[in-house]
Amino acid sequence: MKKQALVWLCGLLIMLTLTGCWDRREINDVGFVIVSALDVGKEPGTYLSTVRIAIPKKMGGGQTGSSGGQQGPPYMTIAAENRSLDKNRIDLEKQMSREMLTAHRRVLVFGEKIAKRGLKEVLDEFSRNPQNRLRTLLVITKGMEAKDFLKEPYALEPFPSEALREMIKQQMEFPTTLRDFFVQSTLPGREPSLAAFSISKGQYPRYMLNHVAIFRDFKLVGYLEGNEIMLLNSIIGKNVFGFMRIGIPEVPGKVSVQVREIKVKEEVKKKGDQLTFSFTAQAIGSITETDSPVDLSNPRYIEQYNKAFAKQLEKEYAKLFEKLQKTYKADSAGLGNMVYRKDPAYWKKIEKKWPEMYPKQKVTWKVESVIRDIGATGAPMQLPEKEVTK
Amino acid sequence: MEKVTLEQILHSQQMFVERLKEDLGSPPDLVVRSVGSFILLYINGMVDLLRLEEELIGPLSKANQLNVNSVNIGGMRQATEYKQVVQALVSGFVVMASDSSKKVLLANLVSTPHRGVEEPQTEAVIRGPREGFSELLEINMALIRRRLKSDKLRMKYWHIGTESRTEVRLLYLQGIAQNEIVEEVSRRISNIRIDGVLESNYIEEMIRDHPVNLLPTVQYTERPDAVVSALLEGKVAVVVDNSPMVLILPMQFWSAFQSSEDYYSGFIYATFVRLIRAIFVVIALVLPSLYVAITTFHQEMLPTNLLFSVAAAREATPFPALIEALMMEITFEALREAGVRLPRPVGQAVSIVGALVIGEAAVQAGIVSAPMVIVVSVTGIASFTIPRFNMSFAIRILRFPLIILAGTLGLYGIVFGLMALVINMTGIRSVGVPYMTPLAPLTITGLKDLVIRAPIWKMNKRPAQLVKDNQIRVPYNQPPMEEQPFDFYRLPFAETESADMQK
């Protein structure tokens, strides 16, 4: 009995020592990819992958005793161009002195051209390789190549790609991860949309997040901007963020309202073959600025602003659907999906015809809105008492 | 020593003394004094000389018959056997013999040098008694007796050690401790054959279950209150002369993580402290191996920013994480050992050198990475939160195989090692009681005193796996304050006073 146990133990020990540490990779033998960019290659049918790898030595906050060379950005850029993304990966690895690990990649940047060509063929590699995370953000660069976009310096964060992630988190909370894309592209009656970055114009060009890319059949068809993003986000996303300027006939000037919350309820009614989509929304806003001399602490005005706010929202919703239905013909808000959930059997019948049916669907909006907060003062503080409209 | 009857050699005082001297090898500290017609023998230094003069030599010089009644000393007895006389003499008794009456009397005037009662060094508390056991068995027994004025306290005793003749006492509470446990421990103690017992560990190693298992199956303590608390739970205690450590059996795994102070501070605080301890026990066991496994196998498990910090720190270090961890852990253990061995004034120098050399210089020279220093020091601190030192040893040693497993097999290795440990823990017993009770096998009431410490008025029963009858220790329905609030201002005299004031 004891002898047998000893034999087993020896066997185990031999297994440990003989097989070696097969999976072992020291942390300083790994190159961590922080961002990948994908563009259309020069040759037709090829892809250009640009990959950024972190240089931990230059990250600072680490060893004081490490060797010098703190200058330069804390990352290295390499690129490869081939007919398949996997070949690209192999080519990239050939340029690396360390094992390439994409588990910590947080942002994938796709150029506009490749988005227009279609993402159907390129996304497989990102879901098949177990290293990749589905929570990686997928963003489009509007009006430029992804590789050129990445060249733009951004000093606030150690990695510029980190800035992209933070901006999406801070300002939009738009569902734009790989997982969101896969969910949206596989849902019946729903087309995906992604956040789109551009470079601001003017003296200090910087990253700017002010567009959403609309896809139809995996191809980029156009962009939404401004409050359209907020409104689309109120239907498919989580939090909304946006400003509106509204006025009332009684007083001159306009007030700025910050939209803080929009709750949307959707309903689809079917009469024969006639579908009507009705949305009701509850919006909460707060006044952040005014250029009219009105005393906002007076509930009478707030009542009127409330109404104007609701009307404005209704108008903008109508405009958004006009754009989605007529211009882009992309069902980003998922009207088809509403039908599918309401009546799956009926959806089966119309599924094929839906692309033609979609632009003709009738969408109605009803918005209730509340302005909760007028800020620290009623009337503008700079105005003398007698100039204030009470 | 062949059996010799007293009569054979008590022909004359002279012959008796000669025989004794011969058997002991004429030691220079053997004192032979004649008082009147009597002769006194004792070993110098083991006898209270003052009492000897006053209580023995004084009365003896007046008496003319050697009689037990002629001197008034407690513990005086007449020897019946020559062997007994020799044994008493080397134990520090005064041996008296008279020529005429052919009797030998033994007087207990033993006074050996010993340490007094001091604060326990290894189990200090903030609130609670500060008396610790000392080396003298009588003092230790008195410390226990004072806390347990019960007529149910029973003892069995043995003199273990053919040469040392060390007294070993087994203590238990009649009617509370299970007879089977008492019998089993007595059997194990009476079977010990050894030449000398210098510390209670000699007994512990001879009577413990699973003698080669790393985990301790016998608990030891130098706190009398801890012994009394164990006796009240139905355990038995083994007190060994010349050792300030008293053994407690059977031991459960959890009792290693319960400090006496848990019961001396409020139950909410005690529960909080136990949770902290539980977290840090896990840290002490697995933190270095987790660090090694994650940085060498599973880099994707770290949050990105933390990963880059670790990667930046590891960039310049020459050794693999596994070697680095082993190096640092061994150095830390060496530092700790040095701290125990070195004389107190030098100890401070060691800690300064340790902190500076290991911590600062090694990191700056790029030999060791800063995160590893943090991991090792947190682990070091964590291992000090374990109240019982024998369990602390076990966990510190178990850390090393876990680090090696982590460095070769990654998280799989850690899980492998931990599962082996759990299988081992659930398999062993201490004096027949499963080691992991009350968790495995599970008793719900036992959970009141495991990770949480229930209020004293809620711990109504003794541990079910140790005590079969006489289970209630705290009667139910306490405390009664909840139902009938005691309101000072509702008392009659307070009411009249306020009525007076209204007038």
Chai-1 contact restraints between the chains, C-beta under 6 A:
chainA,res_idxA,chainB,res_idxB,connection_type,confidence,min_distance_angstrom,max_distance_angstrom,comment,restraint_id
A,L16,B,T408,contact,1.0,0.0,6.0,A-B,restraint_1
A,C21,B,T408,contact,1.0,0.0,6.0,A-B,restraint_2
A,D23,B,F297,contact,1.0,0.0,6.0,A-B,restraint_3
A,R24,B,T296,contact,1.0,0.0,6.0,A-B,restraint_4
A,E26,B,T296,contact,1.0,0.0,6.0,A-B,restraint_5
A,E26,B,P320,contact,1.0,0.0,6.0,A-B,restraint_6
A,I27,B,T295,contact,1.0,0.0,6.0,A-B,restraint_7
A,I27,B,Q299,contact,1.0,0.0,6.0,A-B,restraint_8
A,I27,B,A311,contact,1.0,0.0,6.0,A-B,restraint_9
A,I27,B,R314,contact,1.0,0.0,6.0,A-B,restraint_10
A,N28,B,R314,contact,1.0,0.0,6.0,A-B,restraint_11
A,N28,B,E315,contact,1.0,0.0,6.0,A-B,restraint_12
A,V30,B,Q299,contact,1.0,0.0,6.0,A-B,restraint_13
A,P56,B,F308,contact,1.0,0.0,6.0,A-B,restraint_14
A,P56,B,A311,contact,1.0,0.0,6.0,A-B,restraint_15
A,P56,B,A312,contact,1.0,0.0,6.0,A-B,restraint_16
A,P56,B,E315,contact,1.0,0.0,6.0,A-B,restraint_17
A,K57,B,E315,contact,1.0,0.0,6.0,A-B,restraint_18
A,M59,B,F308,contact,1.0,0.0,6.0,A-B,restraint_19
A,M59,B,A312,contact,1.0,0.0,6.0,A-B,restraint_20
A,G62,B,A312,contact,1.0,0.0,6.0,A-B,restraint_21
A,G62,B,A313,contact,1.0,0.0,6.0,A-B,restraint_22
A,Q63,B,A313,contact,1.0,0.0,6.0,A-B,restraint_23
A,Q63,B,A316,contact,1.0,0.0,6.0,A-B,restraint_24
A,G65,B,Q364,contact,1.0,0.0,6.0,A-B,restraint_25
A,G65,B,G366,contact,1.0,0.0,6.0,A-B,restraint_26
A,S66,B,E315,contact,1.0,0.0,6.0,A-B,restraint_27
A,S66,B,A316,contact,1.0,0.0,6.0,A-B,restraint_28
A,A103,B,E300,contact,1.0,0.0,6.0,A-B,restraint_29
A,H104,B,T304,contact,1.0,0.0,6.0,A-B,restraint_30
